[in-house]
Amino acid sequence: MIPEIKPTDAAIETLDKEVIPTLRFAAQDVLTDPVAVKRRRHDAERAATLGNAYHGKLDIYFQTADGATKRVYTTVWATHEEYLTLKSGISLPLRAVLSFDFY
């Protein structure tokens, strides 16, 4: 089970999406629970629908290779097997995503 992440948690650094290509991500998935992985996939598809149909933004919580949790507020344009395509063509590995926060 993934821990509940609160958007008001000051310990979570919010990054601009343009920084993502400079980050390193672990080779293994940050989620170990198969149910959580399935939910993440569903939420990723929902985020892409929100982005394409309404140009809506959301918070994506993810983990870098050093174990730090980060947040990015952006639009998801597409969901692929192993990554998300964000606005401006930036990719984020799906294995690094902890959760999504829809508004």
MDTraj code that builds the backbone (N, CA, C; nanometers):
import mdtraj as md
import numpy as np

residues = "MET ILE PRO GLU ILE LYS PRO THR ASP ALA ALA ILE GLU THR LEU ASP LYS GLU VAL ILE PRO THR LEU ARG PHE ALA ALA GLN ASP VAL LEU THR ASP PRO VAL ALA VAL LYS ARG ARG ARG HIS ASP ALA GLU ARG ALA ALA THR LEU GLY ASN ALA TYR HIS GLY LYS LEU ASP ILE TYR PHE GLN THR ALA ASP GLY ALA THR LYS ARG VAL TYR THR THR VAL TRP ALA THR HIS GLU GLU TYR LEU THR LEU LYS SER GLY ILE SER LEU PRO LEU ARG ALA VAL LEU SER PHE ASP PHE TYR".split()
xyz = np.array([
    [0.0853, -0.1186, 0.0000],
    [0.0000, 0.0000, 0.0000],
    [0.0891, 0.1238, 0.0000],
    [0.0555, 0.2188, -0.0851],
    [0.1361, 0.3402, -0.0903],
    [0.0901, 0.4359, 0.0187],
    [0.1837, 0.5112, 0.0758],
    [0.1452, 0.6060, 0.1801],
    [0.0627, 0.7189, 0.1213],
    [-0.0270, 0.7695, 0.2003],
    [-0.1092, 0.8837, 0.1579],
    [-0.0191, 1.0054, 0.1489],
    [-0.0198, 1.0698, 0.0342],
    [0.0622, 1.1883, 0.0136],
    [-0.0296, 1.3092, 0.0133],
    [0.0020, 1.4037, 0.0973],
    [-0.0793, 1.5242, 0.1099],
    [-0.0202, 1.6364, 0.0254],
    [-0.1019, 1.7030, -0.0570],
    [-0.0515, 1.8114, -0.1408],
    [0.0102, 1.9257, -0.0611],
    [-0.0243, 1.9368, 0.0661],
    [0.0277, 2.0465, 0.1481],
    [0.1571, 2.0086, 0.2188],
    [0.2083, 1.8894, 0.1944],
    [0.3306, 1.8447, 0.2598],
    [0.4486, 1.9296, 0.2125],
    [0.5009, 2.0127, 0.3003],
    [0.6086, 2.1055, 0.2653],
    [0.7385, 2.0333, 0.2321],
    [0.7528, 1.9083, 0.2741],
    [0.8753, 1.8332, 0.2485],
    [0.8861, 1.7883, 0.1025],
    [0.7771, 1.7959, 0.0289],
    [0.7767, 1.7532, -0.1111],
    [0.8077, 1.8724, -0.1999],
    [0.9189, 1.8629, -0.2705],
    [0.9613, 1.9700, -0.3592],
    [0.8768, 1.9700, -0.4870],
    [0.8297, 2.0873, -0.5259],
    [0.7554, 2.1017, -0.6502],
    [0.8524, 2.1490, -0.7579],
    [0.8553, 2.0745, -0.8683],
    [0.9472, 2.1051, -0.9774],
    [0.8720, 2.1530, -1.1010],
    [0.9405, 2.2281, -1.1848],
    [0.8885, 2.2596, -1.3172],
    [0.9095, 2.1368, -1.4045],
    [0.8185, 2.1106, -1.4961],
    [0.8291, 1.9906, -1.5803],
    [0.9571, 1.9890, -1.6624],
    [1.0118, 2.1058, -1.6925],
    [1.1330, 2.1142, -1.7730],
    [1.2554, 2.0543, -1.7031],
    [1.2475, 2.0356, -1.5710],
    [1.3581, 1.9785, -1.4934],
    [1.3601, 1.8253, -1.5046],
    [1.2480, 1.7639, -1.5346],
    [1.2347, 1.6176, -1.5343],
    [1.3405, 1.5465, -1.6192],
    [1.3717, 1.5938, -1.7406],
    [1.4737, 1.5226, -1.8200],
    [1.6121, 1.5188, -1.7554],
    [1.6383, 1.6051, -1.6585],
    [1.7695, 1.6071, -1.5924],
    [1.7751, 1.5146, -1.4714],
    [1.6622, 1.4563, -1.4325],
    [1.6553, 1.3711, -1.3134],
    [1.6887, 1.2265, -1.3463],
    [1.7326, 1.1541, -1.2432],
    [1.7576, 1.0106, -1.2576],
    [1.6484, 0.9352, -1.1827],
    [1.6088, 0.8201, -1.2407],
    [1.5033, 0.7382, -1.1816],
    [1.5539, 0.5967, -1.1623],
    [1.5063, 0.5319, -1.0567],
    [1.5456, 0.3943, -1.0271],
    [1.4956, 0.3001, -1.1365],
    [1.5648, 0.1896, -1.1530],
    [1.5260, 0.0901, -1.2540],
    [1.4036, 0.0105, -1.2092],
    [1.3852, -0.0033, -1.0774],
    [1.2714, -0.0793, -1.0267],
    [1.1522, 0.0131, -1.0000],
    [1.0349, -0.0458, -0.9985],
    [0.9108, 0.0275, -0.9754],
    [0.9036, 0.0744, -0.8306],
    [0.8554, 0.1976, -0.8098],
    [0.8401, 0.2507, -0.6744],
    [0.7216, 0.1871, -0.6020],
    [0.6317, 0.1245, -0.6775],
    [0.5172, 0.0557, -0.6181],
    [0.5412, -0.0949, -0.6215],
    [0.5116, -0.1613, -0.5126],
    [0.5299, -0.3062, -0.5062],
    [0.3977, -0.3815, -0.5013],
    [0.2918, -0.3143, -0.4629],
    [0.1597, -0.3766, -0.4523],
    [0.0940, -0.3813, -0.5903],
    [0.0583, -0.5008, -0.6399],
    [-0.0043, -0.5122, -0.7723],
    [-0.1330, -0.4307, -0.7860],
    [-0.2087, -0.4175, -0.6782],
    [-0.3324, -0.3387, -0.6823],
    [-0.2988, -0.1901, -0.7008],
    [-0.1949, -0.1436, -0.6329],
    [-0.1526, -0.0039, -0.6465],
    [-0.1004, 0.0232, -0.7879],
    [-0.0308, -0.0730, -0.8467],
    [0.0200, -0.0584, -0.9833],
    [-0.0975, -0.0480, -1.0811],
    [-0.1984, -0.1304, -1.0606],
    [-0.3169, -0.1276, -1.1470],
    [-0.3909, 0.0053, -1.1323],
    [-0.4009, 0.0536, -1.0095],
    [-0.4677, 0.1823, -0.9853],
    [-0.3893, 0.2961, -1.0511],
    [-0.2564, 0.2909, -1.0429],
    [-0.1738, 0.3935, -1.1056],
    [-0.1980, 0.3963, -1.2571],
    [-0.2063, 0.2774, -1.3183],
    [-0.2320, 0.2691, -1.4628],
    [-0.3664, 0.3345, -1.4957],
    [-0.4687, 0.3027, -1.4167],
    [-0.6017, 0.3611, -1.4364],
    [-0.5959, 0.5130, -1.4212],
    [-0.5292, 0.5598, -1.3165],
    [-0.5181, 0.7042, -1.2928],
    [-0.4391, 0.7728, -1.4046],
    [-0.3392, 0.7043, -1.4588],
    [-0.2599, 0.7604, -1.5692],
    [-0.3480, 0.7787, -1.6926],
    [-0.4311, 0.6795, -1.7211],
    [-0.5234, 0.6898, -1.8343],
    [-0.6236, 0.8036, -1.8125],
    [-0.6707, 0.8157, -1.6914],
    [-0.7639, 0.9236, -1.6564],
    [-0.6959, 1.0603, -1.6728],
    [-0.5692, 1.0695, -1.6322],
    [-0.4938, 1.1940, -1.6446],
    [-0.4762, 1.2332, -1.7911],
    [-0.4510, 1.1350, -1.8776],
    [-0.4354, 1.1623, -2.0201],
    [-0.5676, 1.2094, -2.0808],
    [-0.6769, 1.1494, -2.0386],
    [-0.8089, 1.1921, -2.0859],
    [-0.8364, 1.3358, -2.0421],
    [-0.8061, 1.3661, -1.9175],
    [-0.8239, 1.5015, -1.8645],
    [-0.7402, 1.6011, -1.9446],
    [-0.6165, 1.5640, -1.9740],
    [-0.5271, 1.6526, -2.0474],
    [-0.5716, 1.6767, -2.1899],
    [-0.6144, 1.5717, -2.2582],
    [-0.6527, 1.5843, -2.3984],
    [-0.7905, 1.6471, -2.4175],
    [-0.8850, 1.6078, -2.3360],
    [-1.0217, 1.6572, -2.3526],
    [-1.0420, 1.7977, -2.2958],
    [-0.9761, 1.8262, -2.1831],
    [-1.0024, 1.9521, -2.1132],
    [-0.8788, 2.0385, -2.0922],
    [-0.7619, 1.9894, -2.1369],
    [-0.6342, 2.0583, -2.1135],
    [-0.6139, 2.0834, -1.9648],
    [-0.6658, 1.9902, -1.8837],
    [-0.6587, 2.0031, -1.7392],
    [-0.5244, 1.9613, -1.6835],
    [-0.4812, 2.0314, -1.5798],
    [-0.3559, 1.9998, -1.5118],
    [-0.3853, 1.9239, -1.3832],
    [-0.2835, 1.8548, -1.3356],
    [-0.2933, 1.7821, -1.2097],
    [-0.1543, 1.7709, -1.1497],
    [-0.1482, 1.7324, -1.0227],
    [-0.0207, 1.7062, -0.9573],
    [0.0155, 1.5601, -0.9776],
    [0.1408, 1.5359, -1.0119],
    [0.1943, 1.4004, -1.0203],
    [0.3039, 1.3910, -0.9154],
    [0.2915, 1.2951, -0.8258],
    [0.3931, 1.2698, -0.7244],
    [0.4801, 1.1553, -0.7744],
    [0.6108, 1.1752, -0.7711],
    [0.7013, 1.0723, -0.8203],
    [0.8265, 1.0675, -0.7340],
    [0.9047, 0.9628, -0.7548],
    [1.0243, 0.9415, -0.6743],
    [1.1465, 0.9335, -0.7655],
    [1.2521, 1.0022, -0.7266],
    [1.3763, 0.9989, -0.8026],
    [1.4636, 0.8836, -0.7528],
    [1.5745, 0.8584, -0.8224],
    [1.6621, 0.7463, -0.7893],
    [1.7174, 0.7547, -0.6479],
    [1.7315, 0.8757, -0.5946],
    [1.7835, 0.8914, -0.4586],
    [1.6753, 0.8743, -0.3511],
    [1.5524, 0.8409, -0.3936],
    [1.4436, 0.8160, -0.2992],
    [1.3645, 0.9391, -0.2601],
    [1.3982, 1.0554, -0.3165],
    [1.3268, 1.1788, -0.2841],
    [1.1925, 1.1828, -0.3576],
    [1.0897, 1.2271, -0.2869],
    [0.9580, 1.2439, -0.3479],
    [0.9475, 1.3855, -0.4011],
    [0.9019, 1.3966, -0.5251],
    [0.8864, 1.5257, -0.5929],
    [0.7439, 1.5367, -0.6452],
    [0.7085, 1.6599, -0.6818],
    [0.5751, 1.6857, -0.7364],
    [0.5915, 1.7755, -0.8592],
    [0.5091, 1.7505, -0.9605],
    [0.5043, 1.8373, -1.0774],
    [0.3575, 1.8638, -1.1092],
    [0.3263, 1.9883, -1.1383],
    [0.1905, 2.0287, -1.1743],
    [0.1909, 2.0502, -1.3248],
    [0.1233, 1.9629, -1.3983],
    [0.1331, 1.9664, -1.5436],
    [0.0138, 1.8990, -1.6100],
    [0.0172, 1.8963, -1.7417],
    [-0.0823, 1.8286, -1.8233],
    [-0.0221, 1.6995, -1.8773],
    [-0.0968, 1.5898, -1.8701],
    [-0.0534, 1.4628, -1.9281],
    [-0.1169, 1.4505, -2.0656],
    [-0.0332, 1.4338, -2.1696],
    [-0.0851, 1.4225, -2.3055],
    [-0.1078, 1.2786, -2.3465],
    [-0.0236, 1.1869, -2.2971],
    [-0.0375, 1.0466, -2.3375],
    [0.0179, 0.9545, -2.2301],
    [-0.0376, 0.8335, -2.2282],
    [0.0104, 0.7276, -2.1393],
    [0.0590, 0.6135, -2.2268],
    [0.1800, 0.5702, -2.2018],
    [0.2393, 0.4598, -2.2764],
    [0.2645, 0.3444, -2.1794],
    [0.3107, 0.2351, -2.2294],
    [0.3356, 0.1186, -2.1448],
    [0.4302, 0.1506, -2.0287],
    [0.5365, 0.2261, -2.0569],
    [0.6382, 0.2482, -1.9546],
    [0.6573, 0.3933, -1.9125],
    [0.5891, 0.4866, -1.9754],
    [0.6092, 0.6262, -1.9393],
    [0.4868, 0.7112, -1.9721],
    [0.4881, 0.8340, -1.9185],
    [0.3866, 0.9342, -1.9473],
    [0.4493, 1.0395, -2.0365],
    [0.3728, 1.0918, -2.1305],
    [0.4175, 1.2074, -2.2073],
    [0.3446, 1.3283, -2.1521],
    [0.4224, 1.4245, -2.1047],
    [0.3675, 1.5460, -2.0470],
    [0.3670, 1.6570, -2.1517],
    [0.3076, 1.7675, -2.1176],
    [0.3076, 1.8841, -2.2056],
    [0.4524, 1.9159, -2.2448],
    [0.4716, 1.9633, -2.3643],
    [0.6035, 1.9958, -2.4210],
    [0.6846, 1.8721, -2.4566],
    [0.6209, 1.7538, -2.4621],
    [0.6891, 1.6325, -2.5045],
    [0.7837, 1.5724, -2.4027],
    [0.7729, 1.6117, -2.2790],
    [0.8601, 1.5605, -2.1729],
    [0.8078, 1.4253, -2.1252],
    [0.8988, 1.3304, -2.1041],
    [0.8616, 1.1956, -2.0594],
    [0.8942, 1.1761, -1.9121],
    [0.8055, 1.1040, -1.8438],
    [0.8249, 1.0664, -1.7038],
    [0.8006, 0.9167, -1.6942],
    [0.8991, 0.8403, -1.6446],
    [0.8788, 0.6954, -1.6332],
    [0.7613, 0.6636, -1.5409],
    [0.6717, 0.5793, -1.5862],
    [0.5562, 0.5422, -1.5049],
    [0.5998, 0.4693, -1.3783],
    [0.7097, 0.3950, -1.3857],
    [0.7595, 0.3208, -1.2688],
    [0.8008, 0.4134, -1.1540],
    [0.8217, 0.5430, -1.1837],
    [0.8617, 0.6397, -1.0814],
    [0.7422, 0.7097, -1.0166],
    [0.6235, 0.6949, -1.0748],
    [0.5055, 0.7673, -1.0278],
    [0.4461, 0.6995, -0.9048],
    [0.4303, 0.7781, -0.7989],
    [0.3682, 0.7303, -0.6749],
    [0.2171, 0.7464, -0.6797],
    [0.1720, 0.8649, -0.7255],
    [0.0284, 0.8909, -0.7294],
    [-0.0018, 1.0163, -0.8099],
    [-0.1307, 1.0360, -0.8341],
    [-0.1814, 1.1535, -0.9042],
    [-0.2782, 1.2242, -0.8108],
    [-0.2847, 1.3553, -0.8222],
    [-0.3800, 1.4332, -0.7435],
    [-0.4664, 1.5126, -0.8406],
    [-0.5906, 1.4663, -0.8589],
    [-0.6848, 1.5309, -0.9491],
    [-0.7597, 1.6389, -0.8725],
    [-0.7885, 1.7498, -0.9383],
    [-0.8609, 1.8592, -0.8721],
    [-1.0047, 1.8622, -0.9165],
])
top = md.Topology()
chain = top.add_chain()
for i, resn in enumerate(residues, 1):
    res = top.add_residue(resn, chain, resSeq=i)
    for name in ("N", "CA", "C"):
        top.add_atom(name, md.element.get_by_symbol(name[0]), res)
traj = md.Trajectory(xyz[None], top)
